[in-house]
Amino acid sequence: MSTSVSGGSGSGSESEGGERHASWLELFFDLIAVAGVGQLAHLLHTGPSGTSLGRYAVLFLAFWFAWVMSTMYGNVAGERTRVAAVITAMFGMAVMAAAVPGVHDSDGKARAFALAYIVVRLIASRARSGRGQVVADLPILQLGAGLAPWVVSLWVHGEARLWLWAAGLLIDMAVMVRVSREALQVEIDQKWARAEERAEHWLRREERRGGALPSEEAHARVDRVRSRMRRKPQVVAADVGHLAERLGLFVLIVLGEGLVQSVSAASEEPWDGGVRAVGAGVFVILVLVWSLALRTGAYGLPLLAPRALPVRLVLLLHCLFAGAVAALAAALGRAVEQAGEAMPQPGRLLLAGVLALILVTALVCALVSGRGAGWALGAVGPALVVVGVLAVAPGAGDPEGFGTVVSVALAVCALAWPVGWRAYRPGAPAAEEPAQGAAAGFTG
């Protein structure tokens, strides 16, 4: 299990054109994402509250970071990916997923969640540093300040533990925003220059000490020391075509959870007119999110041009978008259960909130893609108005507000608008690329 993998069973298979795709190992690893997203979405299934939303946000961020760090390891390692490392990380994420329902009530499960996260992160970081490589597109693999609060949390109890996790995740997000590839390279160059200066000083001292030895023996000793010196770390970048596919697959997994929750809810309800209407609307919503993220955008993000942002910033947007879609899955499952009733205000606000986050992500992606403020606002602005109507509709302060059928219909309208806008007014991003962006590259 400790050997590397290559060829068809390796980290990535190649098509005839040399384009790398997800391997069987990576697809098997993604099965844990299926389980984890399902557990996380169920945190909101019984009804959202401030506490449950905060807990969901922290746990989803942690799970997503664990997934993306393991994914980036396989992305950069390629055929040198170690099966043992991937399978061990998969087991750690399985522990995290299994612990999700009991994190709030059980110290043992909360400690297991934190310990598993620490282990997965160390596996991914050590696998790269052991090869003398620094991954520029995910600086938190090398800069581990965000890991310290997680280690401290192993000895903390209650809500304070969750706050420590949140602090660690915020540190990691700040690092990803601030630390560019250029900054990493400068830091490595400076550290290496200081290390070489110290090494040369030590070697000169050894040469002076060996002056009494025969010249050949003194030089041989110095040569042996030089041969043992560590190589300068190499800054490496992600294979963005392969990473784009992996990020898109994660969005598909999250959309699959929406199907699972809505189908499961429909299977337990009598199929009256309300259930049929809401079920059809929920299916259309999932299709629209799929189209918005994977047909009109790139890297699993809506309305994004492939070269618009550095990878590290794309990853942050992807995390927020995927988290919103996973929460949408819970909201849609609840909607099917309440198809013949008025949608309670908490459920309606959850639906409106996650739709707003999805649309705001689309707005940001359109703006950074160089499509222009007018085009971006035209694509997203009317949809946000519809979401606002859903959130503050007459009777919003009353549990008996908008009916579920009407709420789902408004959600369909909100998502259909940007999809239709992109189809009939495609616009022209600053650097037009194929929508899927499989062959596109990032810098920075």
C-alpha positions in Angstrom: 0.0 0.0 0.0 3.0 2.3 0.4 3.9 2.2 -3.3 3.2 4.9 -5.8 0.7 4.3 -8.5 0.9 4.9 -12.3 -0.8 4.2 -15.5 -4.5 3.6 -15.6 -4.7 3.0 -11.9 -2.7 6.0 -11.0 -3.5 9.5 -9.8 -4.7 10.6 -13.1 -5.4 8.9 -16.4 -4.7 10.6 -19.7 -6.7 10.7 -22.9 -5.2 10.4 -26.3 -4.6 14.2 -26.3 -2.6 14.0 -23.1 -5.3 15.6 -21.0 -5.4 14.2 -17.4 -8.6 13.0 -15.9 -9.6 11.7 -12.4 -8.4 8.2 -11.7 -10.2 5.3 -10.1 -8.3 6.0 -6.9 -9.6 9.6 -6.9 -13.1 8.6 -7.7 -13.0 6.1 -4.9 -11.7 8.8 -2.6 -14.6 11.0 -3.5 -17.1 8.5 -2.1 -16.2 9.8 1.3 -17.3 13.3 0.1 -20.7 11.7 -0.7 -21.0 10.4 2.9 -19.7 13.6 4.4 -21.9 16.0 2.5 -25.0 13.9 3.4 -24.1 14.0 7.1 -23.5 17.8 7.0 -26.7 18.6 5.1 -28.7 16.7 7.7 -27.5 19.2 10.3 -30.0 21.6 8.7 -32.8 19.1 8.0 -34.7 19.6 11.2 -34.9 23.3 10.8 -32.3 26.1 10.7 -31.3 28.2 13.6 -28.4 30.5 14.3 -26.6 27.8 16.3 -27.2 25.1 13.7 -26.1 27.3 10.8 -22.9 28.3 12.6 -22.1 24.7 13.4 -22.9 23.7 9.8 -20.6 26.4 8.4 -17.6 25.4 10.6 -18.0 21.6 10.0 -18.5 22.0 6.3 -15.5 24.3 6.0 -13.4 21.8 7.9 -14.6 18.8 5.8 -14.1 20.7 2.6 -10.6 21.8 3.5 -9.7 18.2 4.3 -11.0 17.1 1.0 -9.3 19.8 -1.0 -5.9 19.3 0.7 -6.0 15.6 -0.1 -7.2 16.4 -3.6 -4.4 18.9 -4.2 -1.9 16.3 -3.0 -3.0 13.9 -5.7 -3.2 16.7 -8.2 0.4 17.7 -7.8 1.8 14.3 -7.2 0.3 12.8 -10.3 1.6 9.3 -11.0 3.7 9.5 -7.8 0.6 9.6 -5.6 0.9 7.1 -2.7 -2.1 4.9 -2.4 -1.5 4.5 1.4 -1.6 8.3 1.9 -4.9 8.7 0.0 -6.6 5.8 1.7 -5.5 6.9 5.1 -6.8 10.4 4.4 -10.1 8.8 3.2 -10.4 7.0 6.5 -9.7 10.2 8.4 -12.5 11.9 6.6 -14.8 8.9 7.2 -14.2 9.5 10.9 -15.0 13.2 10.5 -18.2 12.4 8.6 -19.3 9.8 11.2 -18.6 12.2 14.1 -20.7 15.1 12.6 -24.0 14.3 14.2 -22.4 14.0 17.7 -20.0 16.8 17.6 -22.2 19.0 19.7 -23.2 16.4 22.3 -20.2 14.1 22.7 -16.7 15.2 23.7 -15.4 11.9 22.3 -16.8 12.5 18.9 -15.8 16.1 18.8 -12.2 15.1 19.8 -12.3 12.4 17.1 -13.4 15.0 14.5 -10.6 17.4 15.4 -8.0 14.6 15.6 -9.0 13.2 12.2 -8.8 16.7 10.6 -5.3 17.2 12.0 -4.2 13.8 10.7 -5.6 14.4 7.2 -4.0 17.8 7.0 -0.6 16.4 8.2 -0.7 13.6 5.6 -1.3 16.0 2.8 1.4 18.5 3.9 4.0 15.9 4.8 3.5 14.1 1.5 4.5 17.3 -0.4 7.2 18.6 2.0 8.8 15.2 2.0 9.5 15.7 -1.7 10.9 19.2 -1.2 7.9 20.8 -2.9 5.8 23.8 -1.9 2.3 24.0 -3.4 1.8 27.6 -4.4 -1.9 27.2 -5.1 -2.7 25.9 -1.6 -0.3 27.7 0.8 -1.9 26.3 3.9 -0.3 23.0 3.1 3.0 24.6 4.1 1.8 27.4 6.4 0.2 25.6 9.3 -0.8 28.5 11.7 -4.4 27.6 11.2 -3.7 24.1 12.6 -2.7 25.4 16.1 -6.3 26.1 17.3 -7.3 22.6 16.3 -4.5 21.1 18.4 -5.4 23.2 21.4 -9.1 22.1 21.0 -8.2 18.6 21.9 -8.0 19.7 25.5 -11.0 22.1 25.4 -14.7 21.3 26.0 -18.1 22.7 25.0 -18.7 25.6 22.6 -15.2 26.9 23.1 -14.0 24.0 21.0 -16.1 25.1 18.1 -14.9 28.7 18.4 -11.3 27.4 18.2 -12.1 25.5 15.1 -13.6 28.5 13.5 -10.6 30.6 14.4 -8.3 28.1 12.8 -10.4 28.0 9.6 -10.4 31.8 9.5 -6.6 31.9 9.8 -6.4 29.5 6.8 -8.8 31.5 4.7 -6.8 34.7 5.5 -3.6 32.9 4.4 -5.1 31.8 1.2 -6.2 35.4 0.4 -2.9 37.0 1.3 -0.2 34.6 0.4 0.4 34.5 -3.4 2.8 32.4 -5.4 5.2 35.3 -5.7 5.2 35.8 -1.9 5.9 32.2 -1.3 8.8 32.2 -3.8 10.4 35.3 -2.1 10.1 33.7 1.3 11.7 30.5 0.1 14.5 32.3 -1.6 15.2 34.4 1.5 15.2 31.3 3.8 17.4 29.3 1.4 19.9 32.1 1.1 20.2 32.3 4.9 20.5 28.5 5.1 23.2 28.4 2.5 25.1 31.2 4.3 25.0 29.2 7.5 26.0 26.0 5.7 28.9 27.7 3.9 30.2 29.1 7.2 30.0 25.6 8.8 31.8 24.0 5.9 34.6 26.6 6.0 35.0 25.8 9.7 35.1 22.1 8.9 37.7 22.7 6.2 39.9 24.6 8.7 39.5 21.8 11.3 40.5 19.2 8.6 43.7 21.1 7.8 45.8 18.6 9.6 44.3 15.8 7.5 45.6 14.9 4.0 44.1 17.3 1.5 42.1 14.5 -0.3 40.5 13.4 3.0 39.5 16.9 4.0 37.9 17.6 0.7 36.1 14.2 0.7 34.6 15.1 4.1 33.4 18.4 2.8 31.9 16.8 -0.3 30.1 14.3 1.8 28.5 17.1 3.9 27.5 19.0 0.8 25.9 15.9 -0.7 23.7 15.6 2.5 22.5 19.2 2.3 18.8 19.4 1.6 17.7 20.6 -1.9 16.1 24.0 -2.2 12.3 23.6 -2.0 10.6 23.8 -5.4 7.5 25.9 -5.9 5.0 23.8 -7.9 1.6 24.7 -9.3 -1.6 22.6 -9.7 -2.6 20.9 -12.9 -5.5 23.2 -13.4 -7.3 21.1 -16.0 -7.4 18.2 -13.6 -8.3 20.4 -10.7 -11.1 21.9 -12.6 -12.6 18.5 -13.2 -12.2 17.5 -9.5 -13.9 20.7 -8.3 -16.7 20.1 -10.8 -17.1 16.6 -9.5 -17.5 17.9 -6.0 -20.3 20.2 -7.1 -22.0 17.2 -8.7 -21.7 15.2 -5.4 -23.3 18.1 -3.6 -26.1 18.3 -6.2 -26.6 14.5 -5.8 -27.3 15.1 -2.1 -30.1 17.4 -3.2 -31.6 14.6 -5.3 -31.2 12.1 -2.4 -32.9 14.3 0.1 -35.8 15.3 -2.2 -36.4 11.8 -3.5 -36.2 10.4 0.0 -38.8 12.9 1.2 -41.1 12.3 -1.7 -41.0 8.6 -1.1 -42.6 9.1 2.3 -45.3 11.5 1.3 -48.7 10.9 -0.4 -48.4 12.0 -4.0 -51.0 14.8 -4.0 -50.9 17.8 -6.2 -48.7 19.8 -3.9 -46.0 17.1 -3.7 -46.0 16.6 -7.5 -45.6 20.4 -8.0 -42.9 20.9 -5.4 -41.1 17.7 -6.5 -41.0 18.9 -10.1 -39.9 22.4 -9.0 -37.1 20.9 -6.8 -35.8 18.9 -9.8 -35.8 22.0 -12.0 -33.9 23.9 -9.3 -31.2 21.2 -9.2 -30.9 21.2 -13.0 -30.6 25.0 -13.0 -27.8 25.0 -10.4 -26.1 22.3 -12.4 -26.4 24.4 -15.6 -25.3 27.6 -13.8 -22.2 26.0 -12.2 -21.0 23.5 -14.8 -22.3 24.8 -18.2 -22.1 28.6 -17.9 -19.0 28.7 -15.6 -15.7 27.0 -14.9 -14.2 25.0 -12.0 -17.7 24.3 -10.6 -18.3 28.1 -10.2 -21.1 30.0 -12.0 -20.3 32.6 -14.6 -16.5 32.3 -14.0 -14.0 32.6 -16.9 -11.2 30.0 -16.5 -8.3 32.4 -16.1 -10.1 35.1 -14.0 -8.6 34.3 -10.6 -5.6 32.6 -9.0 -6.3 29.0 -7.9 -6.1 29.8 -4.2 -9.0 32.4 -4.6 -11.0 30.1 -6.8 -10.8 27.5 -4.1 -12.2 29.9 -1.5 -15.1 30.8 -3.8 -15.7 27.1 -4.5 -15.9 26.3 -0.8 -18.5 29.0 -0.2 -20.5 27.9 -3.3 -20.4 24.2 -2.5 -21.5 24.9 1.1 -24.4 26.9 -0.1 -25.5 24.2 -2.5 -25.2 21.6 0.2 -27.5 23.7 2.5 -29.8 24.1 -0.5 -30.1 20.3 -0.5 -31.4 20.4 3.0 -33.9 23.2 2.2 -35.2 21.3 -0.8 -35.7 18.1 1.2 -37.7 20.1 3.7 -39.7 21.7 1.0 -40.9 18.4 -0.4 -41.9 17.3 3.1 -44.0 20.5 3.5 -45.3 20.5 0.0 -49.0 20.8 0.9 -48.5 23.4 3.6 -47.3 26.9 4.1 -43.5 27.0 4.3 -42.4 27.9 7.8 -40.4 31.1 8.1 -37.1 29.5 9.1 -37.2 27.1 6.1 -38.2 30.0 3.8 -35.3 32.1 5.1 -32.9 29.2 4.7 -34.0 28.8 1.1 -33.7 32.5 0.4 -30.3 32.7 2.1 -28.6 29.9 0.2 -30.1 31.2 -3.1 -28.7 34.6 -2.3 -25.3 33.2 -1.6 -25.3 31.2 -4.8 -26.3 34.3 -6.8 -23.8 36.6 -5.0 -21.1 34.1 -5.9 -22.2 34.2 -9.5 -22.1 38.0 -9.4 -18.6 38.0 -8.1 -17.5 35.5 -10.7 -19.0 37.5 -13.5 -17.3 40.7 -12.3 -13.8 39.2 -11.9 -14.2 37.5 -15.3 -14.3 41.0 -16.9 -17.8 40.8 -18.3 -18.6 44.3 -17.0 -20.7 45.6 -14.1 -23.7 46.2 -16.4 -23.7 42.6 -17.7 -23.1 41.1 -14.2 -25.9 43.1 -12.6 -28.2 42.3 -15.5 -27.5 38.6 -15.0 -27.9 38.5 -11.2 -29.7 41.6 -10.1 -33.3 40.6 -11.0 -32.7 37.2 -9.5 -31.7 38.8 -6.2 -34.8 40.8 -6.2 -36.9 37.7 -6.5 -35.0 36.1 -3.6 -35.6 39.3 -1.6 -39.3 38.9 -2.3 -39.1 35.3 -1.0 -37.3 36.4 2.1 -39.4 39.4 3.1 -42.8 38.4 1.6 -46.0 39.5 3.3 -46.5 37.5 6.4 -42.7 36.8 6.7 -43.0 37.3 10.5 -45.7 34.7 10.6 -45.0 30.9 10.3 -47.9 30.7 7.9 -46.3 32.8 5.2 -45.9 31.9 1.5 -47.0 28.5 0.5 -44.3 25.9 -0.3 -45.4 25.7 -3.9 -45.1 29.5 -4.3 -41.7 29.5 -2.5 -40.3 26.8 -4.8 -41.7 28.6 -7.9 -39.9 31.8 -6.8 -36.7 29.8 -6.4 -37.0 28.4 -9.9 -37.5 31.9 -11.3 -34.5 33.3 -9.4 -32.2 30.6 -10.8 -33.6 30.5 -14.3 -32.9 34.2 -14.9 -29.0 34.1 -14.9 -29.1 30.8 -16.8 -31.3 32.4 -19.5 -29.3 35.6 -19.4 -26.0 33.7 -20.1 -27.7 31.8 -22.9 -29.1 34.8 -24.8 -26.5 37.4 -23.8 -23.3 35.4 -23.5 -21.1 38.5 -23.0 -17.4 38.5 -23.6 -15.0 38.0 -20.6 -11.6 39.6 -20.7 -10.0 36.3 -21.8 -12.7 34.2 -23.4 -12.1 30.5 -22.9 -14.2 27.3 -23.2 -16.9 27.2 -20.6 -15.5 24.1 -18.9 -12.0 25.5 -18.7 -10.4 22.1 -18.8 -7.2 23.2 -20.5 -7.0 26.7 -18.9 -4.2 27.7 -16.6 -3.9 30.0 -13.5 -1.1 32.2 -12.3 -0.4 33.8 -9.0 
